[in-house]
Amino acid sequence: MTDNQDYLGMDHDPKLRLKANVLMLQLKGAGYAAIFCLVAAFAIWVLYAIGLLLPEESRDRPDPTPFSYMLSVDENGHA
């Protein structure tokens, strides 16, 4: 009985194993990227759902710090 079970025909193309390894690494990276994107989207959805649980009054209020972006200038003209 022989142990040579060349199902992919790698004896004919020596670069096939390298191509298969590169393809599997690319698919693995794409899977990691998909998982990362799904986790980020789920986190954003959770924050949105928490925001929906807040009372209506808290969403209709004006900004508590509307002038926080303005710089104060002293008498010498320095910020």
C-alpha positions as CSV (number, residue, x, y, z in Angstrom):
1,M,0.0,0.0,0.0
2,T,1.4,3.4,-0.9
3,D,1.2,6.5,1.2
4,N,1.4,8.8,-1.9
5,Q,-2.1,10.3,-2.1
6,D,-1.5,13.3,-4.3
7,Y,-5.1,14.6,-4.5
8,L,-4.1,18.1,-5.5
9,G,-1.6,17.1,-8.1
10,M,1.3,18.8,-6.5
11,D,3.8,16.6,-8.2
12,H,3.0,18.4,-11.5
13,D,3.2,22.0,-10.2
14,P,5.9,22.7,-7.5
15,K,4.5,26.2,-6.9
16,L,1.0,24.9,-6.1
17,R,1.8,24.4,-2.4
18,L,3.1,28.0,-2.1
19,K,0.0,29.3,-3.9
20,A,-2.3,27.3,-1.6
21,N,-0.5,28.6,1.5
22,V,-0.7,32.2,0.3
23,L,-4.4,31.8,-0.5
24,M,-5.1,30.3,3.0
25,L,-3.2,33.2,4.7
26,Q,-5.2,35.7,2.7
27,L,-8.5,34.0,3.6
28,K,-7.4,33.9,7.2
29,G,-6.7,37.7,7.2
30,A,-10.0,38.4,5.5
31,G,-11.7,36.4,8.2
32,Y,-10.0,38.4,10.9
33,A,-10.9,41.6,9.2
34,A,-14.6,40.5,8.9
35,I,-14.7,39.6,12.6
36,F,-13.2,43.0,13.6
37,C,-15.7,44.9,11.4
38,L,-18.6,42.9,12.9
39,V,-17.4,43.5,16.5
40,A,-17.0,47.3,15.7
41,A,-20.5,47.4,14.2
42,F,-22.0,45.6,17.2
43,A,-20.3,48.0,19.6
44,I,-21.7,51.0,17.7
45,W,-25.2,49.3,17.7
46,V,-24.9,48.8,21.5
47,L,-24.1,52.4,22.1
48,Y,-27.0,53.4,19.9
49,A,-29.4,51.1,21.8
50,I,-28.2,52.6,25.1
51,G,-28.8,56.1,23.7
52,L,-32.4,55.0,22.9
53,L,-33.0,54.0,26.5
54,L,-32.3,57.6,27.7
55,P,-35.3,59.8,28.4
56,E,-36.6,62.1,25.7
57,E,-35.7,65.2,27.7
58,S,-32.0,64.3,27.7
59,R,-32.0,64.1,23.9
60,D,-33.8,67.4,23.4
61,R,-31.6,69.5,25.6
62,P,-29.1,72.0,24.2
63,D,-25.4,71.4,24.5
64,P,-24.2,72.0,28.1
65,T,-20.9,73.5,26.9
66,P,-21.7,75.5,23.7
67,F,-18.7,77.8,24.2
68,S,-16.1,75.2,25.1
69,Y,-14.4,75.6,21.7
70,M,-13.9,79.4,22.1
71,L,-10.5,80.6,23.2
72,S,-10.1,83.3,25.8
73,V,-7.7,86.1,24.9
74,D,-5.8,87.9,27.7
75,E,-5.0,91.6,27.7
76,N,-1.7,91.0,25.9
77,G,-3.4,89.3,23.0
78,H,-2.2,85.8,23.8
79,A,-4.5,82.8,23.8
